[in-house]
Amino acid sequence: MSTLIAAEGLGHAYHDEWLFKNLTLGINAGQRVALVGVNGAGKSTLMKLLAERFAPLEGKIVKNKSTKIGFLDQEPSFPDNSSISDFIFSADNKQQQLIKEYEELIEQEHPDEKKLNRLYDELSEHNAWEYEHQIKTILSRMGINHLQQKIDTLSGGQRKRLALAKLLIEDPEIYVLDEPTNHLDIDTIEWLEKILTSGAKTLLLVTHDRYFLDNVCNTIVELERGKTYTYNGNYAYFLEKKSEREAQDDATFQKNKNLLKKELEWMRRMPAARTTKSQSRINAFYDLEERTKQRSDNQKVTLNVKMARQGNKILELDHINQSFNNVTIIEDFSYVFKKGDRIGLAGKNGTGKSTLLNIITGNLNPDNGKVDIGDTTQYGYYKQGGLSFNEKERVIDIVKADAEYIKMADGQTISASALLTLFLFPPKKQHGLVEKLSGGEKKRLHLMKVLMQNPNFLILDEPTNDLDIDTLNVLEEFLENFPGVLMLVSHDRYLLDKMSDQLFIMEGNGNVKIFNGNYSEHRNSLEQEKEAAVKKQKTEEQKPVQSSSSKLSFKEQQEFKKLEDTLAENENKVKILTQELNNTDPSNYVRIQELSESIEEINQTIEKEMERWIELSEK
């Protein structure tokens, strides 16, 4: 298996701190690699180095010059004042430029037929029709329909989907993807899984989505304290082997700790005059001390803040209606929330999930209906967009602005600094500026501020975006034991399955369906309904027609005679149109399209008329 790209002796620092040094990593053709590690470990930096976005401070990236790398950033950047069409279609790709011209032309109200015919010929000459269909499929899946729209009018989620669409269209030799499932609905994620696992693609990706990770990747590379550990298998295999490695590390740590104690005693007894031999032992002592210190700092996030008391009345939604610009988002929805409710909010992008959450929290008054919030209900709302932090403010000052001391679940009161430590912000980071935090660390700080409010009605809107998997595991453990009401919006199927026992499904056109069960159970029920419908259709098709001695009624006799006439008439129409189609100039694309559509439409009518004629004739 050939190596497409490799990092040799790689070293890079961020804000004067080394993320890694002397790092070596190779990616082979056809390998689908997931890069995992805690927030701030340097995953995004390593990916950008491999994608050659900037040069490392030490070491080098080795690859063939002709090898094309496609990089999806967490927050993609775009050329100023460009349209979707300008960005999607590469200027140096003849097929794409033809498709761009064709797509822009057919969007016009009165397209120039001469240009259309010319493009039809050129697209056929360059075998681009299949490629055009592929591009339109990708853009449609990503919700991109208006190619002339300016990119600066798009939301953050739309921009991420646009960048991913371009990458899939270009189909590079190596895909480097930073959180590719962010801002995608579940149907699109499942479609993306199939795309990325077809055709022996080579991938390097960072994702928090464990189902996606398991379904797509065949290699896990863990980045921990500047070192990489490679596991050839899926995520479940990685967890098993990582557990074994950590158990071995624990045993080594205990040995080092005992040895450090002995060496410390020797250091204290050692005479002032040092020989060369004792100097090497001193160096070994400091090296052992540093390794032991690093291992002892390897902690996990702790989530155990106190929950406010919850009364019997929590929240009642009574016949809620909401529309925007004459488009119905929610129609006649009612629900009475109960203690212990664990609700997943599902639906495609744009169906109104955020609207419903804003109504629930009182941030939006519905057009009609009543929202009755209980006196003791205390919301904790983790929003998808995160918090707007002052980048020049210290981390600890942001927390102290809410409270100097925080009450924990066990009744203990701790300082803001102690709480930050539990959330894996050591003193050095606490007193550092927010701008020095990674994207995932900022999300973790946001989550901490939400939980500091001691909520009893917790709303998490896409909490998995940009959080590392270790923090997600701790969050899940906290949520499993959370006694209040939980509402969860997530495209993470694993999280929805584990944390919800009921779904609000935003089906579009204002309809909100309530399903008792988690996401996988909902999908299974849909599959069963589909299978039952197919089975019923086959049964109906195979069912023998019951003979009947009854004669046709006068009305049926008239219908039967009329059907014979119209069938003959429509069959003659098809014959005439087919002759015209065969004689039409191949360059006259517009007329060919019109004739083909007319023939198809008449054939469908003939098929329906024939079914009715057979039914009547058997009487």
N, C-alpha and C positions, 0 to 999 in steps of 0.2 A: 504494500500500500504506500503510495507516494505522499510525501509531506508537501503540502501546498504553501504553508506559512509557518515560521518558527520565530520565537523570541530567544535571543542568546544573551545571557548575562545582563538582563534588563534591570535597570534601576531608575526610579523616579520619585521625586519629592513633591509635596503639596503644602504650601504655607510653611516652608522650612522644616517639614517633617517627612522622613522617608516612608513611603507606602510599602516599597519593596526594593530589595537590592539583589543582584546576581540571580535573577529569576529566569528560568528556562522553561519553555513550553512549545510544543509542536502540535499542529493540527493536520491530520491526513485527509486526503480526498475521500468524500463520502461520510466523514465523521460528523456527527451532530452533537456538539459539545455544549453543555450548560455550565456556566460559571456561577458558583455559589459562594456566599460568604456574608459576614455581617456588614451592616451599613458602615461606610467609612473605611472598609478594608482596601478599597482601590479597584473595585470591579470595573466601574465605568472608565476610569483612567487607563486600565490595562486594555480594555476594548478599543479605546480611541488610539492608543499606541499601535495596536495590531492593525487597525484600519488606516494607519498612517495619517491621522489628523494632526499630530505634532510629533516631534522627535523626542526620544527618551534622553534623560540626562546621562545615563550610562547604558552600555550595551547597544544592540542593534536588532532590527527586524529583517529577517531573511525571507525573500520570496522571489519568484520569477517576475520580471518586469511586466510581462504581458498578462499576468494573473489579475483579474478584475475583482475588486472588493466592493461590496455594497454595504454601506453603514447606515443603520437607523438609530439616530440619537434619541435620548429621552425627550429633549425639546429641540426638534429640528429647526434649522434656519433656512430662509428662502431669499432669493434675489428681491430687491426692492421693486415695488410697483409691478410685479409680474402676475400674470393670470395663471389659472390652473393648467390651461393648455400649454402655455410657455414652459412651465415647469415639467410637465409630464413627458412631453415629446422632445427627444434629444435632437439637436440641430444636425449632428453628424450621422444620424440614422435615417437612410432614405425611406425605408418602409414607414417609420414613425412619422416623418414629415408629410408623406402622402396621406396617411390616416388622419393626421392633424388637420390638413387642408380639407379633407372629405367631411370630417366631423363638424368643423366650423361652418362648412357650406350648407349641410343639411339642417343645421340649427336655424338658418335664416328662413324668414317667412316665405320669400319667393326666390329660391336658389336658381342660379344661372344654369340652364340645362346643358349648354355647351361645355361649361367647366365640369359639370357633373359627369357627362359622358366621357370627357377626357380622363378624369380621375378614375372612373370605372375601368377604363382600359389599362391605365398605368398600374392600378392596384392588382388587376389580373395578371399583368406582365410580371410584376414583382412577387407574385404568389402571397399577397398581403391580406387576403380576405379572412383567412383563418386567424392570423395575427390580430386583425382588427376586432374580430369577435372575442378573442382572448382578452384584449385590452378593455373592451367595453364590459366584459364580465367582471374583471377585477375592479374597475372603477365603480360599477353598480354595487358590488358587494361592499365597497368602502363608503357607500352613500355619496359618491361624487357624480353629479349629473349635469352641472352647468359649467362647461369648460371655459367659458369666457369670464367667469367670476374672478375677481381679484383676490389673491391669497390673503392680503392684509384684512379682508372682511371675515375670514374664517375664525372659528373658535380654536382653542388649543387642541381639543380632541380631533377636530376636523383636519387640522394641520398634521397631526401625528398620523392619521389615516391616509392623508395625501402622500406623505413621505413613504409610508409602507407600500402604497399602491405603486409608486414609481419604482421602488426596489423590486417588486414582484414582476413588473413589466420588463425591467432590464435583465432580470435573472442572472446575477453575477456568478462567478465561480465560487466565491466565498460570501456568505451572508453573515454580517455582524449586527446583531439585533439587541438593542437595549430596551427591555420591557416592551416587546412587540404586542402584547395583548391589552395594554392600557388603552382605554377609550374604545374597545371593541365590544359588541354584544356577544352573547354566548354562541349564537348561530354562526356568526362570522369567525369566532375563534375556532370552532370545530371545522369550518371550511378551511381556515388557514393551516390547521394541523395536517389536513390531507395534502394541501399544496406543498408544504415544507418536507413532507415525508415521501414525496414522489420524485422520481428521477435522480436518485442518489445525490441529493444536494449536500453541500458542505456548510455547516452552520457553527457559529459561536454565538450564544445568546445568554442574556441575563433575564430571568423571569421569576416572579413569585408564585405563578400559577402552577400548582403541583400536578394537576391532571395534565395540563399542557406539557409540562416538563417530562412527565412519565410517558406520554404518548408520542413525543417528538424526539427526545434526546436518547442517545445510546452511550454517552460518556459524560461523567460529572467531574468537573475540576473545581476543587475547593481552594479558595484563596484565604489563608488564615495567617495573620501576623507576618506577612511578607513572603510566605512560602506557599507552594501549590502542592496539592495532593490529588492524584488522578485515580478515578474509579471507572473501570470499563463495565458499564451496566446502567440501569435506569435509577431513578431517585430512591426507590425502595431498597435496591441493592446498596446504594451509597449510604443510606441511613444505617444499614446493618454493619457495613464495614467501618464506617466512621465510629460507631459505638465501640467496636473492637479496638480501633486505634486509640480512642480516648481512654479506654480501660488500661491499655498498655502504657499510655502517657501518664496516667495516674500512678501506676506502679513505679515508673521511672522518676516521677516527681517526688514520691515518697523517699526513694533511694537518695535522690539529689538533696532533699531536705535534710536527711540524716547525715549525709556526707558534709553538707554545708555547716551543720552544727559542729562537727568534729574539726573542720578546717577553720572555723571561726575561733575555736578554742586555741588552735595552733597559732593563728594570727596574733592572738592576744599574748601568747607566751613567747613569741618569736623575738630573739634578741635584735638589737638595733643594727648590728653589723650584718648585712645581707650578702650572701654568696650568690653566684649565678644560678645555682641549683634552687635556692630558696626563692629567687626572683621569679622563676618559671612557675613555681608552686603558687606564688602570690597572684600571678596573672591568671592561673587556672582557677583560683578562688574567686576572683572578680567575675570571670566568665560564668562560673557556676552560680554565683549570686544573681547575675543578670537573668540567666535562664530560669532560675527558680522564681524570681520576682515576676517575670512575664507570665509564667504558668499560674501563679497565684492571683493574677489580675484577670484571669479568664472567667468573667462572671456572666450572668444572664439577667435580662430585664426582669424586674419584679413589679407585678401589678396586683395591689391589694388595697386600693383606696376604699374609703367608707361610702356606703350608699345611703342617701336620704330616705327617711321613712316614707312608705307609700300607703295612701289611704285606699278605701274600697272603690272610690270613683277615680278613674285614671284619665280616660279620654273617650268622648263619644262623637262620632261623625254621623250627621243625620242628613241624608239626601243631598250630598254635596254635588254641585255642578260648577265647572270651570271651563271657560273658553278663552282663546286668544286669537284676535284677527279673524273672527267668525269660524275658527276651527275648534271643535269640541275636544277637550283634553280629558275631562272627567265628567261622566254623566250619571247622576242619581246614585251616588255611592254612599252606603251606610255601613258603619261597623262600630261595635262597642268593645274597646280594648279591655282585656282581663289581666289579672296578675299572672306573671310567668309567660305571657305571650312571646313567642320567638318567631318573628315574621320575616321572610325573605321577600324583597321587592324585585320582581323580574319584569323583563320586557325589552324590546328593541330600543336603540337610541332614539330619542325624540318622542317617545310615547307618553311622557308625562311623569316620570318617577320623581324628578326633582320638584315638580309642581306640587305633587301630593305631599312630599316632605315639608315643603314650605307652608302648606295649609295646616298640616299637623302641628308644626312648631309655632304657628301664629305669625310667620313672616309674610303670609299672603292671605288676604280675606277672600273666600270663594265668592263667585257671582251669586250663587244661591245655596241655601242649606245652612246648617248650624254646626259649629265646632265648639264643644263644651269640654273644657280642660279642668281636671280635678284640682282642688286647692293644694294638694301635696305633691303634684306632679312636677318633677325637676328634670328638665331636658339636658342631655349631653349630646351635642350635635357635631360629629366629625364630618366636615364637608370635604367634598372631592377636591375643590380648589385649594384647600389648605388655608393657612393663616397668612396674612400679609405682615411679615416681620420687618422690623427696622434692621437692615443688614449691618448697621454700624453699632447696634446695641449689644451689650453683653448678654449671654444666654441666661445667667442667673438673674439679671435685672428684669427680664421678660417674665420669669416665673414669680419673682417677688412683687411684681405689679399686681398680681392676683391675690397672693397671700404669702406672708412670711413663714407661717406654720400651717401644716396640713394634717388632718386627722385620718388615720389609717383604719382599715377594717377591724383590726384587733383593739381599737380604742386608743392606741398610742398616737401621740402627736409628735411629728418630726419637722425639721426645718426644710426650707425650700432647697437648700444645698444637699441635704440628706436624700430628699426625694429625687433630685436630679441624678445622684449617684446610683440609686436603685434603677433608674432608667438608662444606665450606662453612659452618663455624662460625668467623667471624672473631673476633679477640681480644675485641672488645666483647661478643659473645654468649657466648664461652667463660666470661667472668667475670661474666656476668649470671645471673639465677635461672632455673631450669627453667620456672617458671610463665609466663615471658615468651616461651617458644617456642610456635610454632603446632603444631597436631596433627600435621602432616606432618613438621615438624622433630623432634618427639619420636620419631616412627617412624624417622627417619633416624639419630637418636642410638642407638636400640635396635639397628638394623642394624649400626652401627659396633661396638657392644659385642659383638655376636655374632661378627663377623669378627675382632675382636681376639683371640679364643680360638684362632686358627689352626686351624680345623676341617678335617678331611679327609672328613667325612660331614656335608653341609650340608642341613638341613631348613628349608624356608621355608613357613610356614603363612599363606596370604593375604598375601604381601609387598607386593602392589600397593595395598592399602587405604591411602588418604590420602597416598601418595607422589606427588610431581609427575612428569609424564611425562619430563622431562629426567633426573631421578634414575633413573627406571625404565630409560631407554635405557642409562645407564652401568652399572646393575646387570646388565642383559642382556649387555652386552659382557664384564663380569667373569665371569658365569656361563658364557658360551660358552667361555672360556679356563680355567675352573676344572677342575683335573684329578681332583678327588675324586668321591665319590658325591654326587649331587644328588637330593633328594626334594622335590617341589613340590606344594603344595596351593593351587589357585587357581581362581577362577571367571573369570579373565581368559583367554579363549580364545586370544588372540594370544600370551600368554606360554607357555601350555601347548603350543601348536603349535611355538613357536620353541625351547623349552628341553627338551622331553621326547621320547624316542624309544621309550618304553614306558609303559603305563598300568596301574595297579592300580585297577580299577573296583569300588567298593563298591555291589553291586546290591541290598542289603537282605537280610533273613533269614539273615545270616551269610555270604553268598556273596561272595567276592572273586575277580573275574575278571581274568586277566592278558592284556593285549592288546599285541601288538608293533606300535607305531606311535604317532603323536601324536593329539591330540584330533580334528582335522579328518578324519584317516584313519579314526578310529573311527566318527565320524558318517557318513562316506561308506559304510563297510561295513554299518552299520545300515540305511541307505537302500537299498543294493543288496539286502540280505536281504529287506527289506520289498517291494521291487519284484519280486523273484524269487517271493516267496510269493503276491503278487497275480496274477502271470503264470501261476503253476502252478494257482491256483484257477480262473482264466478258462479255461485249457486243459481242466481237468477238467470244467467246466460245458459247454464246447462239444464235448467228446468224445462221438461217437455211441455209443449203448448197443449193445454186441455182442449180436446175436441168438443165441439158443441153442435147440437142438432138445431140450435135456434137459428132462425133466419135473420138476415140483416133488416134493421129497421129502415123506414123510408129515408130518414136522414142519413143513415150509414150508407145506403145504396147510392145516394147523391154524392156523398163524400168519396166513395170508392170509384165512381165514374170520373169525378173531377181529378182524383189522384192519377188515374191512368193517363189523362190528358196532360196534366202538368209534368208528369215524369217524362213523357215523350218530348215535351217542349223543352224542358231543362237539359235533357240529354243532347238534343239538337244544338242548344246554345253552347254547351261544352265543346261539341264537335267543331262549330264555327270558330270559337275563340282559340281552340287548339291549333287550327289551320293558320289563323292569323299570327299566333305566337311563333309558329315554325317559319313563317315568312318575314317576320320582323327583323330589321337590321340589328345585329348583335350589339352595335354601339349605342342603340337607343335604349339605354338602361331604364329610363323612366317608364316607357311604354311596356317593356318586358315585365317590369314590376307590377304595373296595373293589370295586365292580362293574367299574370300568375295568380294574383290575389283574387281576381274575379272568378277564375276557374276553380280555385280552392273553395271559395264561398258557395258557388253553385253545387259543387260536389257534396259539400256538407248538407245542403238542403235536400239533394237527391237521396242521400243516405237516410235522413229522417223520414222522408216521404215513403221510401221503400219499406222501412220498418212498419209504418202504419198500414201500407198496402197489404203486406204479408199477414198482419194481424186481422184485417178485415176479410181477406181472401179465405182464411181458415175457418171463417164462420159459414 
